Amino acid sequence: MTDKKAHLTVDGLNESIELPVYSGSVGPDVIDVRALTGKGFFTYDPGFVSTASCESKITYIDGDKGVLLHRGYPIEVLAEKSDYLETCYLLLHGELPNQKQYDEFVDVITHHTMVHESISRFFQGFHHNSHPMAIMCGVVGALSAFYHDSLDINNPQHRLISAHRLIAKMPTLAAMCYKHHIGQPFMYPKNDLSYSENFLHMMFGTPCEDPKVNPVLAKAMDRIFLLHADHEQNASTSTVRLAGSSGANPFACIAAGIATLWGPAHGGANEAVLDMLEEIGDVKNIDKFIAKAKDKNDPFRLMGFGHRVYKNFDPRAKVMKQTCDEVLAELGLEDDPLLKIAKRLEQIALEDDYFVQKKLYPNVDFYSGIIMKAIGIPTEMFTVIFATGRTVGWIAHWHEMISEGFKIGRPRQLYTGYTTRDFTARDKR
Ligand code: SDX
């Protein structure tokens, strides 16, 4: 914190209002506006475009420079040198693990991948064509029904075991959604597989045959989870923090985050990108869709483009594009028609004044869907994969908030409705 001050003058007020200004380790200073309530004012910031909701040490984003740091490590470096579970440890504990800490963490996650057998009966209540995100909202929230022994949010051990259970069980539940959708039996996790190998085994293995997971695809899956792990105070993470501020249990908070992520403006964009590319259908149709995206009267947006914070390339999109090339080459799909449309669309958009002036660049969702489709994951599962990767970010922010003390989140409003008025009897209306 610093002793810098902001001085607010308001027409009609005799004296200016002095507000503290705080500096972080990097990034914009913040103005502490809490004193305004006592002066009869609220701040007004629909969509929280200019609002810092909390102090955090987990992730830093510089949208203008296209920088993303997890506990100080650039995402490009983690994508190249680390793996998903090591990044989970980093996000949760603040430091990279040594070999002993890493092995212990992998072991504890590995031994929490199974879900209570009763949970498999939950799936019978959903139609086979239920959207898997609808199932995940329900089943993840219901996990709290099985862990009465560790829901005291003020107990650090309870917080840690809940974090481990959520990170470990999300791939199992995600794969169960897919198996239920296609009418195949659930596959149990195997403790001799890595986190991402295990997920692909539970997705594509069957009791009749369980081929060895392709290591290139497992690495790509691991990188997709890693690139989705955390992203500062995005909509779903802010939802998890707000839900957690009421004292709700971590499983309920993560279910709230899953519900928020589902929207096409947020995590649902990866599914929407594939739907859009399939609707474009051919490179020759791209100009028509670019025109629709620029038309103020047309609600259509170029899915996978633009970002509230990034006004430069999303660094995750660059790594995702490189992974996309690797996976399609491994599978002999370099000529994938959707990839051709995506690359041409990116090239045209990045040269078009509308996108250049509005600083609309490809985001994390633009290429991820092409990789997942190539791996054999159906489009409706894309946001479930995003939620699986993001669970560690959600729970790390929840853990940070609970550990460091919090108040219940309760924003105010600018009220423009009726002031007090008399009730008119119905026969007089
Ligand atoms: C994620 O917050 C995070 O960190 C999220 C995320 C994470 O990891 O958690 O990064 C994950 O959600 C990535 C974003 C995925 N969403 C999409 O790809 C959907 C398409 N993108 C847009 O809907 C939009 O860009 C948002 C929602 C991502 C950002 O919206 P903002 O910040 O509220 O910006 P805006 O809607 O005010 O747009 C600014 C201008 C507008 O034009 P004007 O009204 O100023 O004339 O840019 C235009 C918009 O119409 N615009 C687009 C566009 N995105 C913005 N025009 C066409 N196509 C687009 N994709």
Residues whose N, C-alpha, C, O or C-beta is under 5 A from the ligand:
A	BS01	SDX	H231 N234 A235 P264 A265 H266 G267 A269 A293 F300 R301 L302 M303 G304 F305 G306 H307 R308 K358 N363 D365
